[in-house]
Amino acid sequence: MTDAHIKRTQALTAAAKAKSQAKTQAAEQAIRRLIKRGEAITFQAVQREAGVSHAFLYNHPDLRGRIERLRAQSRPIPAPTRPADAENTLVLALTSQITRLKQQHRQEVQALRDALEQAHGENLDLRRELDRRGLPGQVQAN
């Protein structure tokens, strides 16, 4: 190898190392900003904030480990589920209420039908009485 070739290789290696260090620093700063804003620390959030690729973050063990730890810490703890007994009690109470309301509805509909039947009967009785007295009860259509 020539001296020029070695110098170019060293220059490219130094540039690649400097670029990698700059990206690492950008990712570290992005993580700090996300923490400061209270946002979730995820690979996607860090990648977007720092302007680096997912591959860069995954291929750097220190960054990857830190992001995974912070992501695990920021995950919300799931809310405790209600005991089955409380859920069953709620279902039974609502079922009972629906049954009671259906029965009430049927009774009210029947009362309306009875009242309508009585009104029709009274109307028929009045028409018959008008006919018996010879009074015009209905208007004749032409």
C-alpha positions in Angstrom: 0.0 0.0 0.0 1.1 3.5 -0.7 1.3 6.3 1.8 -1.5 8.1 0.0 -3.8 5.1 0.2 -3.0 4.6 3.9 -3.7 8.3 4.6 -7.0 8.1 2.7 -8.0 5.0 4.7 -7.1 6.6 8.0 -9.0 9.8 7.0 -12.1 7.8 6.1 -11.8 5.7 9.3 -11.5 8.9 11.4 -14.5 10.5 9.6 -16.6 7.4 10.1 -15.6 7.3 13.8 -16.4 11.0 14.2 -19.8 10.5 12.4 -20.6 7.6 14.7 -19.7 9.6 17.8 -21.8 12.5 16.6 -24.8 10.2 16.1 -24.2 8.6 19.5 -24.1 12.1 21.1 -27.3 13.1 19.2 -29.1 9.9 20.5 -28.0 10.6 24.1 -29.3 14.2 23.9 -32.5 13.0 22.3 -33.0 10.5 25.2 -32.4 13.4 27.7 -34.9 15.6 25.9 -37.6 12.9 25.8 -37.1 12.2 29.5 -37.3 15.9 30.3 -40.6 16.2 28.3 -42.0 13.1 30.0 -42.4 11.3 26.7 -42.1 7.5 26.4 -38.6 6.3 25.5 -38.9 4.0 22.5 -36.5 3.2 19.6 -38.9 5.1 17.3 -39.0 8.1 19.5 -35.3 8.3 19.9 -34.7 7.7 16.2 -37.1 10.5 15.3 -35.7 12.9 17.9 -32.1 12.3 17.1 -32.4 11.9 13.3 -30.6 8.5 13.3 -31.7 5.1 12.0 -33.2 2.2 13.9 -30.3 0.1 12.7 -27.8 2.6 14.3 -29.6 2.4 17.7 -29.9 -1.4 17.6 -26.3 -1.9 16.6 -24.9 0.2 19.5 -25.1 -2.0 22.6 -24.9 0.8 25.1 -27.7 2.9 23.4 -29.8 -0.2 22.8 -29.5 -1.3 26.5 -30.3 2.1 27.8 -33.3 2.6 25.5 -34.6 -0.9 26.5 -34.2 -0.2 30.2 -35.9 3.2 30.0 -38.7 1.8 27.8 -39.4 -0.9 30.4 -39.4 1.7 33.2 -41.9 3.9 31.4 -44.5 1.2 30.7 -47.6 1.8 32.7 -48.5 -0.8 35.2 -51.8 -2.3 34.1 -54.8 -1.4 36.3 -56.0 -4.3 38.4 -58.9 -6.1 37.0 -62.1 -6.3 38.9 -62.8 -9.5 40.7 -65.1 -11.9 38.9 -67.6 -11.7 41.7 -68.0 -7.9 41.3 -68.4 -8.3 37.6 -71.0 -11.1 38.0 -72.9 -8.9 40.5 -73.0 -6.1 38.1 -74.3 -8.4 35.3 -76.9 -9.8 37.6 -78.1 -6.4 38.7 -78.3 -5.1 35.1 -80.1 -8.2 34.0 -82.6 -7.9 36.8 -83.2 -4.2 35.9 -83.8 -5.1 32.2 -86.3 -7.8 33.2 -88.2 -5.4 35.5 -88.3 -2.7 32.8 -89.5 -5.2 30.2 -92.3 -6.3 32.5 -93.3 -2.7 33.2 -93.3 -1.9 29.5 -95.6 -4.9 28.8 -98.0 -3.8 31.5 -98.1 -0.2 30.2 -98.7 -1.4 26.6 -101.5 -3.6 27.8 -103.1 -0.8 29.8 -103.0 1.4 26.6 -104.6 -1.4 24.6 -107.3 -1.8 27.2 -108.0 2.0 27.2 -108.1 2.0 23.4 -110.5 -0.9 23.3 -112.8 0.8 25.9 -112.7 4.1 23.8 -113.7 2.2 20.6 -116.5 0.4 22.5 -117.8 3.8 23.9 -117.6 5.3 20.4 -119.6 2.4 19.0 -122.2 2.7 21.7 -122.6 6.4 21.0 -123.0 5.8 17.2 -125.7 3.2 17.9 -127.5 5.6 20.2 -127.4 8.3 17.5 -128.8 5.9 15.0 -131.6 4.7 17.4 -132.7 8.3 18.0 -132.6 9.0 14.3 -130.0 11.7 14.6 -127.4 12.0 11.8 -124.2 10.6 13.4 -122.1 10.5 10.3 -121.7 12.8 7.4 -122.5 11.1 4.1 -119.8 11.1 1.5 -120.8 12.2 -2.0 
